[in-house]
Amino acid sequence: MDMRQEEITQNLQEVRRRIQRACERVGRDPGEVTLIAVSKTKPLADLQAAYGAGARDFGENKVQEILEKAPAMPEDARFHMIGHLQRNKVRQVLPHAVLIHSVDSVRLAQQIQQEAERLDRTADILLEVNVAGEESKFGFSPEETEEAVKTISRFPQLRIRGLMTIAPFVDDPEENRGIFQKLYQLSVDIKKKNIDNVTMNVLSMGMTGDYEVAVEEGATMIRVGTGIFGAR
Ligand SMILES: *Cc1c(COP(=O)(O)O)cnc(C)c1O
């Protein structure tokens, strides 16, 4: 094993251990938590090293990087689109993305519907919620999310699987606990409405700095970049 492979393997093992411990603290099954290795800006060799250490889910925030990396990885590697998606890039990315986490407008959802229809398939999506109301972030406000879910649920080829949030950058992860609780509660409230085409089983929240708190608060997908691949 070369040094980079070894480093990535150890990092992945450490993240998995921490997920397991977070699950134990709150009585969750670690099998409910999917670790997404956020490989943006990293070379293919790093993704291959992570794959060799068992990673199958990769997160990218640029369409161009998914287009380059996805075809070069083994068939069972899954790519998640986690960054802001422009409508004119939907056509390119849809065939390569297993899940689009960052649906932040009805117009974008409509574009995904159009492309899914063209490809005669369905598309799995999450709605991005700007829980903290940060100016710099994309996403629906918590107040408008239920209405957006209802509107988007009428697009016949879209499957809303749940919600995603990017929490603020903080020094102490405890500061984000309330954000994660709020997203969890929002998903529970929406689930109760039993909207057709909507399942709400996925909560994509938590990054390198705060994923353990996110897991304690119900995350089913965590997106870890730096903690696996090192600084960007
Ligand atoms: C970059 C990124 C991450 C991973 O961030 P780290 O702090 O490196 O773990 C997670 N989610 C999104 C949406 C990102 O853009």
PDBQT file of the ligand as one rigid body, heavy atoms in Angstrom, charges set to zero:
ROOT
HETATM    1  C1  LIG A 301     -17.405  20.293   0.619  1.00  0.00    +0.000 C 
HETATM    2  C2  LIG A 301     -18.729  19.852   1.109  1.00  0.00    +0.000 A 
HETATM    3  C3  LIG A 301     -18.840  18.903   2.148  1.00  0.00    +0.000 A 
HETATM    4  C4  LIG A 301     -17.656  18.310   2.880  1.00  0.00    +0.000 C 
HETATM    5  O1  LIG A 301     -17.017  19.272   3.657  1.00  0.00    +0.000 OA
HETATM    6  P1  LIG A 301     -15.872  18.850   4.712  1.00  0.00    +0.000 P 
HETATM    7  O2  LIG A 301     -15.923  19.918   5.722  1.00  0.00    +0.000 OA
HETATM    8  O3  LIG A 301     -14.598  18.820   3.941  1.00  0.00    +0.000 OA
HETATM    9  O4  LIG A 301     -16.225  17.522   5.257  1.00  0.00    +0.000 OA
HETATM   10  C5  LIG A 301     -20.109  18.505   2.525  1.00  0.00    +0.000 A 
HETATM   11  N1  LIG A 301     -21.212  18.997   1.924  1.00  0.00    +0.000 NA
HETATM   12  C6  LIG A 301     -21.149  19.889   0.922  1.00  0.00    +0.000 A 
HETATM   13  C7  LIG A 301     -22.408  20.375   0.303  1.00  0.00    +0.000 C 
HETATM   14  C8  LIG A 301     -19.908  20.349   0.484  1.00  0.00    +0.000 A 
HETATM   15  O5  LIG A 301     -19.868  21.252  -0.510  1.00  0.00    +0.000 OA
ENDROOT
TORSDOF 0
